Amino acid sequence: MKLECNKIHPDFKLNGVSVNNFDMPEVAYSYIKEGEEFEKDIGVFLQDWIDSNETIEVKTSGSTGIPKVIVLHKKHMVNSALATGNYFNLKPKDKALLCMSASYIAGKMMLVRAMVLGLHITALVPSSNPLENSNENFEFCAMVPMQLQNSILKLDKIKTLLIGGAPMSTLLRQKIQKLKTTVFETYGMTETITHIALKRVNNNPAKTFSVLSGVKISKDNRGCLVINAPKIGCSSIVTNDIVELVSETEFNWLGRVDNVINSGGIKLHPEQIENKLSKLMDANFFVTGVPDEKLGQKLILIIETDKSTSGLLSKIKNSILCNSYEIPKEVYAISKFVYTTTNKIQRFKTLKKLKK
């Protein structure tokens, strides 16, 4: 039995080939049996999408905890795709680029948007530099910050770009200000079927995140965001993201409540400090708190490098970027951070490497 929600738009194309509901089982099977590793992931998802089940299982990345499997309703995924299509005025036959793994929600939803909206989607092997061997032009694409960083010289090939998975550094934001491509930072998670809010970061950048139509937001007693979006199956999802509510539809993201550092009674948000320090850094880094007899927790900086870090702390102190509380007490170097499969830094596992 075919579900109403997984009907494929008649204009849908995958890698230049028109695919309808009748063709899809064979296409999915060929991707699984004959495709490259990333194409097998696409085939598995397409096979799951057209079956008679009303739900689909999706893995979380595990960047803020243990990876887990979440069950999503296909009708909610369709509603999410329609909301994105309406927001960006995507039309049938618009060209989209899939350069993220179809194993996770971001890649899956690029495929769902294409099938629901009738987009012509091209799937490239997920890599840190996805545009390196491509000369096509695209109306729509989603990337993580590292992919954006490595694609800047060819980004004029993309009209609208979504960035998610990790915060963008201040330096990266500065680099994209003069690009023709309109770049949007996203807020969302697997449970919300990717983004529920967007913030334009160039071409007349916005100061706050704005929620999509049908999304209502509030805060709990910790100051963390609470999301209500019935059309995508979200009923009072309580996040661990500390926010400042600007209006009923706008908010500023301040950081993760589980990352907050209490140093001598002063609450420090690592993400805000990292945003300031990114102007001085040329390698991946993060700040965190470690136990301290006097302060309770002290702020330290951990940088991914094999080079000497002598002089870095003085450089930070001599800059005017941070107030006195935001200056790390110590700097440590680790040659290689621990990452998720979607290239997010796993802070706690990386910190454990430092303690060994």
Secondary structure, 3 states (H helix, E strand, C coil): CCCHHHCCCCCCEECCEECCCCCHHHHHHHHHHHCCHHHHHHHHHHHHHCCCCCEEEEECCCCCCCCCEEEEEHHHHHHHHHHHHHHHCCCCCCEEEECCCCCEHHHHHHHHHHHHHCCEEEECCCCCCCCCCCCCCEEEEEECHHHHHHHHHHHHHEEEEEECCCCCCHHHHHHCCCCCCEEEEEEEEHHHCEEEEEEECCCCCCCCEEECCCCEEEECCCCEEEEEEHHHCEEEEEEEEEEEECCCCEEEEEEEHHHCEEECCEEECHHHHHHHHCCCCCCCEEEEEEEECCCEEEEEEEEECCCCCCCHHHHHHHCCCCCHHHCCCEEEEECCCCECCCCCECHHHHHHHHHC
